[in-house]
Amino acid sequence: MKVTKSKRILGALLFSSLFLAACSADEGNTKKQEAIEVAIESDQLEQYFTDPTVLEFTKSVINTKFKDFKLPAVYGGETIDTSKFKGKPFIVKYAYSGCSACQQTQPHIQKFMEENPDVPIIQVFNETDTKESIDNFLTTTGTFEHDLMVIDNQDVKFAETHKAKYTPSLYFIDHNGNISFATIGSVDETRLDAYMDLAFNHVPKELYTPRSKANIIAEVENKK
């Protein structure tokens, strides 16, 4: 498969560093999901990921249908129903309050949310978490609660359904309800922007306009 110069530059910028720490989560069995043709071919992922753990996870969930769930919000009292987000791209982050990588990532998640209010991020916490543990998580990370925080449970089994063996796990869901990209480990807002452009580059422009890819490529070119 031919790789364009811009893709090589973007790939090198995004994925040349070593896989950042992630916390282990309980592994569960998952039914096979129907493969959906989306933005990134499975064999393209090796251009971007050199860490085998990340590559294995991403290949296991990319191009599959996201399984909708309903869970009560930790703050605000409403029920979060992911089926209501269909038609526009959104992101789901699976985390555990005691995970150091999740704590490291949370301030970047908050900043990313502030800069990208049109792309919702639903934060699903491990089923062993409680409102109190999430309160402590927010205090530790110096971040704030929001209405899209929920806790996994035995009815939904988010971690099992979406093969979340590690936290944090990030899923990028496109306008058709497909997981078009996924990754694990610590991230910052620059990587989140780049991941999002990679995940949603096939989404209609009226729903999502790529913001960071051109700037990142230009920045790398200017350093040569």
C-alpha positions in Angstrom: 0.0 0.0 0.0 1.4 3.4 -1.0 2.0 5.8 1.8 1.9 9.5 1.0 4.6 11.9 2.3 2.1 13.7 4.5 0.9 10.4 6.1 4.5 9.4 6.8 5.1 12.8 8.5 1.9 12.6 10.5 2.6 9.0 11.5 6.1 9.8 12.6 4.9 12.7 14.7 2.1 10.9 16.3 3.5 7.4 17.0 7.3 7.5 17.0 7.5 7.8 20.8 7.3 4.7 23.1 3.9 3.6 24.3 3.1 5.6 27.4 2.0 3.8 30.6 -1.5 2.4 30.8 -3.1 0.6 33.7 -4.4 -3.0 33.4 -8.2 -3.5 33.4 -10.1 -6.8 33.7 -10.2 -8.8 30.5 -13.5 -10.2 29.3 -14.9 -12.2 26.4 -16.5 -10.4 23.5 -18.8 -11.6 20.8 -17.6 -11.0 17.2 -18.8 -7.8 15.8 -19.5 -7.0 12.1 -16.6 -5.3 10.4 -17.5 -1.9 8.9 -15.5 -0.2 6.3 -14.4 3.2 7.7 -11.5 5.6 7.4 -8.5 3.4 8.3 -7.6 0.0 6.9 -6.5 -2.5 9.5 -3.1 -3.1 7.7 -2.5 0.7 7.7 -2.2 0.7 11.5 1.3 -0.7 11.5 2.4 2.6 9.8 1.4 4.4 13.0 1.8 2.1 15.9 5.1 0.4 16.8 4.1 -0.8 20.2 2.5 -4.3 19.9 0.2 -3.7 22.9 -1.4 -0.6 21.3 -1.5 -2.2 17.9 -3.2 -5.4 19.2 -5.9 -3.3 21.0 -6.5 -1.0 18.1 -6.8 -3.8 15.6 -9.3 -5.6 17.9 -11.8 -2.8 17.9 -11.3 -0.6 14.8 -13.9 -0.9 12.1 -16.5 -2.4 14.4 -19.9 -1.1 15.4 -19.9 0.7 18.7 -22.4 -0.9 21.1 -24.7 1.7 22.5 -25.4 1.8 26.2 -27.5 3.7 28.8 -25.9 4.6 32.1 -26.9 7.2 34.7 -24.6 10.2 34.9 -22.5 10.5 38.0 -23.2 14.2 38.1 -26.5 15.8 37.0 -28.8 12.8 37.5 -29.6 12.2 33.8 -29.3 9.0 31.9 -26.6 9.0 29.2 -27.9 7.2 26.1 -25.1 6.9 23.4 -27.7 6.2 20.7 -28.7 9.9 20.9 -25.2 10.9 19.8 -25.5 9.1 16.4 -25.3 11.3 13.3 -22.3 13.1 14.7 -18.8 12.0 15.8 -18.0 11.6 19.5 -15.3 10.1 21.7 -15.5 7.6 24.6 -12.8 7.4 27.3 -12.7 4.3 29.5 -10.8 5.0 32.8 -10.3 3.9 36.4 -10.0 6.6 39.1 -6.9 4.8 40.7 -5.1 4.6 37.4 -2.0 6.8 37.3 -2.1 7.1 33.4 -5.8 8.2 33.7 -4.9 10.8 36.2 -2.1 12.0 34.0 -4.4 12.3 31.0 -7.4 13.9 32.7 -6.2 17.6 32.6 -5.5 17.2 28.9 -8.9 15.7 28.4 -10.5 18.7 30.1 -8.5 21.2 28.0 -9.4 19.3 24.9 -13.1 19.4 25.8 -12.9 23.1 26.3 -11.2 23.6 22.9 -13.5 21.2 21.1 -17.1 21.6 22.5 -18.6 20.3 19.3 -17.1 16.8 19.8 -18.5 15.3 23.0 -16.4 13.0 25.2 -18.2 10.5 27.3 -16.1 9.2 30.3 -16.9 5.7 31.4 -15.3 4.7 34.7 -14.5 1.2 35.8 -17.4 -0.6 37.5 -15.5 -0.7 40.8 -15.5 3.1 40.9 -17.9 5.2 43.0 -19.0 8.8 43.0 -16.6 9.3 46.0 -13.6 7.8 44.1 -14.4 9.9 41.1 -14.6 13.0 43.4 -11.2 12.2 44.7 -9.9 11.6 41.1 -11.1 15.0 40.1 -9.5 16.6 43.2 -6.2 14.8 42.5 -6.1 15.9 38.9 -7.3 19.4 39.6 -10.2 19.0 37.1 -13.9 19.5 37.1 -16.9 17.2 36.9 -19.1 17.2 33.7 -22.4 15.8 32.7 -21.0 13.0 30.5 -19.3 11.0 33.3 -20.8 7.5 34.0 -19.8 4.3 35.8 -19.8 0.9 34.0 -21.9 -1.9 35.5 -22.6 -5.6 35.1 -25.6 -4.9 32.8 -23.7 -2.8 30.3 -20.2 -4.5 30.6 -18.5 -1.7 28.6 -15.0 -3.0 29.3 -15.9 -6.5 28.2 -17.8 -5.5 25.1 -15.1 -3.1 23.9 -12.1 -5.2 24.9 -10.8 -2.5 27.3 -7.9 -4.4 29.0 -6.1 -1.2 29.8 -7.0 2.2 31.1 -7.2 4.8 29.7 -8.8 3.4 26.5 -10.0 5.9 23.9 -12.6 5.2 21.2 -13.4 7.5 18.4 -16.9 6.9 17.0 -17.9 8.3 13.7 -21.3 9.7 12.4 -22.3 6.2 11.4 -21.8 4.7 14.9 -18.6 2.9 13.9 -15.3 2.8 15.9 -13.1 4.5 13.4 -10.0 4.8 15.6 -8.9 3.7 19.1 -5.8 3.8 21.3 -4.6 3.2 24.9 -2.3 5.0 27.2 -1.6 8.6 28.3 -2.3 11.3 25.8 -2.2 15.1 25.6 -4.4 17.5 23.7 -2.0 17.7 20.7 -2.2 14.0 20.2 -5.9 14.0 20.8 -6.3 16.6 18.0 -4.2 14.5 15.7 -6.0 11.2 16.6 -9.3 12.9 16.0 -8.3 14.2 12.6 -7.1 10.7 11.7 -10.3 9.1 13.0 -12.8 11.5 11.4 -11.2 12.4 8.1 -14.0 10.6 6.3 -16.8 12.4 8.2 -18.8 14.9 6.1 -17.4 18.4 6.4 -20.6 19.8 7.8 -20.2 17.5 10.8 -16.5 17.7 11.3 -13.8 19.9 9.9 -10.2 18.7 10.5 -8.3 21.3 12.5 -4.8 20.0 13.4 -3.4 17.8 10.7 -2.4 20.5 8.2 -0.8 22.6 11.0 1.1 19.6 12.4 2.5 18.7 9.0 3.5 22.3 8.3 5.2 22.5 11.7 7.3 19.3 11.0 8.2 20.6 7.5 9.3 23.9 8.9 11.7 22.2 11.3 13.6 20.5 8.4 
